[in-house]
Amino acid sequence: AYIGNDHPRHLPLTVPTSNMIFQSQMSHFGMDNSMQTWAEWSTIRPPSAGFVYLGETYLPIDVSMWHQVHCLSHLRSMIARGDDGSEHTEHCFHYLRQGILCAADPTLEERAEKSFGIDGKEIFPGDGATHTCKNFQYVYEWTVKHRESWTPEMVQRLSEVGSGGLMGHQMSGHAHNGTMPMM
């Protein structure tokens, strides 16, 4: 019935793995409060912020990965603008902490022999390490395809729930231009 706890714990798909090299991409997904930064962060989540409807459920269901991305963006915003001291900010901090511990990524990350490269830029621990990850693009594509089947009533329900504070998610500004987000 997809009501309360009567629903599966995961999306109905098997997510393949992919290798990803972690880099400190300072030129993307910045920490500032500029319009360019907001626009870039808004492209990470798919249309409708990644919420889904499964079964005959009346309420949209949040997917943990998209919830975590929302929380990361919220914390970035609080760093740029100053902490608002809200329960939402505290929720996001603890939600990400729990998500990191849940993932328990066992990848080994070598330390650089020097803290700075030839170009004078700082070398951060973990840069260049290859991680075996669940393919986030697969989940992104599935969510976009799922969203295409929504009725106007589903879109309206999400808008009402999102603006009603029940989910605590900002629903506006989640642009989708048909391209995959960068990691």
Kinemage of the C-alpha trace (Angstrom):
@kinemage 1
@onewidth
@group {chain A} dominant
@subgroup {mainchain}
@vectorlist {calphas} color= white
{ca ala a 1} P 0.000 0.000 0.000
{ca tyr a 2} L 3.041 2.293 0.385
{ca ile a 3} L 1.520 3.958 3.452
{ca gly a 4} L 3.601 4.630 6.549
{ca asn a 5} L 6.187 1.864 6.781
{ca asp a 6} L 4.338 -0.376 4.294
{ca his a 7} L 6.759 0.044 1.406
{ca pro a 8} L 10.053 -1.434 0.204
{ca arg a 9} L 13.234 0.027 1.684
{ca his a 10} L 14.875 0.644 -1.702
{ca leu a 11} L 13.982 1.765 -5.202
{ca pro a 12} L 12.910 -1.135 -7.441
{ca leu a 13} L 16.217 -1.300 -9.327
{ca thr a 14} L 19.663 -2.829 -9.056
{ca val a 15} L 22.288 -0.096 -9.140
{ca pro a 16} L 25.508 -1.120 -10.888
{ca thr a 17} L 28.875 -0.059 -9.539
{ca ser a 18} L 31.399 2.167 -11.245
{ca asn a 19} L 34.887 3.357 -10.403
{ca met a 20} L 35.272 7.042 -9.661
{ca ile a 21} L 38.451 9.000 -9.026
{ca phe a 22} L 37.872 11.547 -6.282
{ca gln a 23} L 39.220 15.030 -6.986
{ca ser a 24} L 38.840 18.328 -5.171
{ca gln a 25} L 37.106 20.097 -8.038
{ca met a 26} L 37.485 23.631 -6.806
{ca ser a 27} L 36.074 25.053 -10.050
{ca his a 28} L 32.724 23.256 -9.656
{ca phe a 29} L 30.135 23.129 -6.873
{ca gly a 30} L 31.699 26.010 -5.002
{ca met a 31} L 31.016 27.193 -1.483
{ca asp a 32} L 30.069 30.787 -2.305
{ca asn a 33} L 26.580 32.234 -2.547
{ca ser a 34} L 26.751 33.364 -6.199
{ca met a 35} L 24.004 32.739 -8.746
{ca gln a 36} L 26.403 30.544 -10.743
{ca thr a 37} L 27.056 28.369 -7.693
{ca trp a 38} L 23.323 28.091 -6.927
{ca ala a 39} L 22.634 27.148 -10.552
{ca glu a 40} L 25.327 24.480 -10.549
{ca trp a 41} L 24.132 22.955 -7.275
{ca ser a 42} L 20.543 22.920 -8.544
{ca thr a 43} L 21.531 20.619 -11.421
{ca ile a 44} L 22.702 17.784 -9.185
{ca arg a 45} L 19.195 16.644 -8.292
{ca pro a 46} L 16.753 15.586 -11.011
{ca pro a 47} L 13.399 17.287 -11.659
{ca ser a 48} L 11.126 17.456 -8.619
{ca ala a 49} L 14.200 17.127 -6.385
{ca gly a 50} L 14.331 13.362 -6.919
{ca phe a 51} L 11.100 12.501 -5.118
{ca val a 52} L 9.246 9.424 -6.414
{ca tyr a 53} L 5.774 7.947 -6.222
{ca leu a 54} L 5.591 4.166 -5.892
{ca gly a 55} L 2.480 2.026 -5.803
{ca glu a 56} L -0.723 3.830 -4.902
{ca thr a 57} L 0.947 6.143 -2.410
{ca tyr a 58} L -0.576 9.554 -1.916
{ca leu a 59} L 2.623 11.202 -0.695
{ca pro a 60} L 5.894 11.557 -2.579
{ca ile a 61} L 8.754 9.443 -1.249
{ca asp a 62} L 12.252 10.887 -0.869
{ca val a 63} L 15.225 8.874 -2.145
{ca ser a 64} L 18.087 8.924 0.360
{ca met a 65} L 20.751 9.885 -2.186
{ca trp a 66} L 18.757 12.958 -3.280
{ca his a 67} L 17.978 13.815 0.343
{ca gln a 68} L 21.709 13.694 1.115
{ca val a 69} L 22.493 15.957 -1.854
{ca his a 70} L 19.826 18.387 -0.632
{ca cys a 71} L 21.395 18.404 2.834
{ca leu a 72} L 24.892 18.949 1.454
{ca ser a 73} L 23.642 21.888 -0.595
{ca his a 74} L 21.818 23.263 2.447
{ca leu a 75} L 24.976 23.065 4.584
{ca arg a 76} L 26.959 24.730 1.782
{ca ser a 77} L 24.424 27.523 1.800
{ca met a 78} L 24.699 27.892 5.580
{ca ile a 79} L 28.494 28.138 5.323
{ca ala a 80} L 28.162 30.821 2.636
{ca arg a 81} L 25.386 32.822 4.346
{ca gly a 82} L 25.933 31.997 7.979
{ca asp a 83} L 24.326 29.324 10.142
{ca asp a 84} L 20.641 29.908 10.685
{ca gly a 85} L 20.594 27.722 13.804
{ca ser a 86} L 17.543 25.874 12.492
{ca glu a 87} L 16.492 22.325 13.235
{ca his a 88} L 16.699 21.774 9.477
{ca thr a 89} L 20.434 22.575 9.491
{ca glu a 90} L 21.046 20.290 12.453
{ca his a 91} L 18.983 17.552 10.786
{ca cys a 92} L 21.081 17.841 7.614
{ca phe a 93} L 24.355 17.700 9.535
{ca his a 94} L 23.357 14.497 11.336
{ca tyr a 95} L 21.703 12.995 8.253
{ca leu a 96} L 24.968 13.327 6.294
{ca arg a 97} L 26.995 11.977 9.208
{ca gln a 98} L 24.765 8.908 9.310
{ca gly a 99} L 24.865 8.541 5.510
{ca ile a 100} L 28.676 8.570 5.516
{ca leu a 101} L 28.811 5.966 8.263
{ca cys a 102} L 26.155 3.882 6.497
{ca ala a 103} L 28.180 3.834 3.266
{ca ala a 104} L 31.336 2.801 5.203
{ca asp a 105} L 33.575 3.339 2.164
{ca pro a 106} L 36.690 1.183 2.785
{ca thr a 107} L 38.778 2.775 -0.006
{ca leu a 108} L 42.420 3.341 0.956
{ca glu a 109} L 43.680 6.873 0.317
{ca glu a 110} L 47.411 7.519 0.118
{ca arg a 111} L 48.833 10.670 1.629
{ca ala a 112} L 50.855 12.901 -0.661
{ca glu a 113} L 54.529 13.257 0.203
{ca lys a 114} L 54.171 17.018 -0.129
{ca ser a 115} L 51.274 19.222 0.913
{ca phe a 116} L 51.609 21.434 -2.166
{ca gly a 117} L 52.115 20.619 -5.834
{ca ile a 118} L 54.539 22.237 -8.266
{ca asp a 119} L 51.826 24.759 -9.167
{ca gly a 120} L 51.606 25.827 -5.510
{ca lys a 121} L 48.118 24.388 -5.031
{ca glu a 122} L 47.392 22.355 -1.928
{ca ile a 123} L 47.210 18.580 -2.365
{ca phe a 124} L 44.392 17.140 -0.282
{ca pro a 125} L 44.284 13.617 1.162
{ca gly a 126} L 42.103 11.404 -1.013
{ca asp a 127} L 42.670 13.303 -4.266
{ca gly a 128} L 43.292 10.787 -7.021
{ca ala a 129} L 42.003 7.798 -5.039
{ca thr a 130} L 39.786 5.437 -7.036
{ca his a 131} L 36.573 4.488 -5.236
{ca thr a 132} L 34.136 1.742 -6.226
{ca cys a 133} L 30.783 3.503 -6.072
{ca lys a 134} L 27.178 2.824 -6.840
{ca asn a 135} L 26.543 4.477 -10.189
{ca phe a 136} L 24.718 7.669 -9.215
{ca gln a 137} L 24.030 8.450 -12.886
{ca tyr a 138} L 22.000 5.235 -13.132
{ca val a 139} L 19.819 6.389 -10.224
{ca tyr a 140} L 19.612 9.874 -11.758
{ca glu a 141} L 18.427 8.486 -15.116
{ca trp a 142} L 15.909 6.172 -13.414
{ca thr a 143} L 14.513 9.074 -11.386
{ca val a 144} L 14.211 11.302 -14.471
{ca lys a 145} L 12.407 8.537 -16.386
{ca his a 146} L 10.128 7.875 -13.408
{ca arg a 147} L 9.273 11.589 -13.208
{ca glu a 148} L 8.108 11.566 -16.840
{ca ser a 149} L 5.148 9.353 -15.837
{ca trp a 150} L 3.810 11.748 -13.190
{ca thr a 151} L 0.315 13.120 -13.528
{ca pro a 152} L -0.409 16.828 -12.921
{ca glu a 153} L -1.950 15.778 -9.594
{ca met a 154} L 1.336 14.199 -8.498
{ca val a 155} L 3.243 17.380 -9.346
{ca gln a 156} L 0.702 19.410 -7.361
{ca arg a 157} L 0.903 17.063 -4.360
{ca leu a 158} L 4.677 17.372 -4.250
{ca ser a 159} L 4.400 21.141 -4.416
{ca glu a 160} L 1.894 21.155 -1.536
{ca val a 161} L 3.942 18.803 0.634
{ca gly a 162} L 7.212 20.606 -0.132
{ca ser a 163} L 5.836 24.071 0.555
{ca gly a 164} L 3.960 22.879 3.609
{ca gly a 165} L 7.199 22.228 5.440
{ca leu a 166} L 6.443 18.535 5.903
{ca met a 167} L 9.576 17.538 4.022
{ca gly a 168} L 11.645 20.671 4.668
{ca his a 169} L 12.894 20.753 1.091
{ca gln a 170} L 13.052 23.753 -1.172
{ca met a 171} L 11.227 22.699 -4.301
{ca ser a 172} L 11.988 25.658 -6.531
{ca gly a 173} L 15.210 26.061 -8.423
{ca his a 174} L 15.749 22.423 -9.313
{ca ala a 175} L 16.515 23.013 -12.936
{ca his a 176} L 16.877 20.144 -15.317
{ca asn a 177} L 18.437 20.740 -18.685
{ca gly a 178} L 18.540 17.145 -19.882
{ca thr a 179} L 22.207 16.652 -19.045
{ca met a 180} L 23.729 14.467 -16.403
{ca pro a 181} L 25.087 16.125 -13.278
{ca met a 182} L 28.825 16.208 -12.700
{ca met a 183} L 30.169 14.400 -9.659
